[in-house]
Amino acid sequence: MNFDDIIGTAAGIFTTIGVLPQIIKALKTQEVKDISPYMFIILCIGVGLWTVYGFIKSDWPIILTNGISFILNGIMLSILIMQKRKIK
């Protein structure tokens, strides 16, 4: 693995796990009223497109990190939608 691959993989890992603290906090507190669902919709579109790009380029670090990021951001979006439905 060369230096470029290490930097790219590290960036992908940090980007992927970046949403975990928000998911954990939302699950613990059940508070999501100040979180924008639109941000997570945009993130899901972005990382979904990166995943497709990874498949086009046959680049597994891009596919894995963005695929996992898509799932995690989708989980957070689902939490937001479920909590906002409870509030109404």
Residue pairs with C-beta under 8 A, 6 or more apart in sequence:
1 9
5 61
8 61
8 62
9 61
9 65
12 61
12 62
12 64
12 65
12 66
13 65
15 65
15 69
16 65
16 66
16 68
16 69
16 72
17 72
19 43
19 69
19 72
19 73
19 76
20 72
22 35
22 76
23 72
23 75
23 76
23 79
25 31
26 32
26 35
26 76
26 79
26 80
26 83
27 79
30 83
31 83
32 79
32 80
32 83
32 84
33 83
33 84
33 87
35 80
37 77
37 80
37 81
37 84
40 73
40 74
40 76
40 77
40 80
41 77
43 69
43 73
44 70
44 73
44 74
44 77
47 66
47 67
47 69
47 70
47 73
48 66
48 70
50 62
50 66
50 69
51 62
51 63
51 66
51 67
51 70
53 59
53 62
54 60
54 61
54 62
54 63
54 66
54 67
55 63
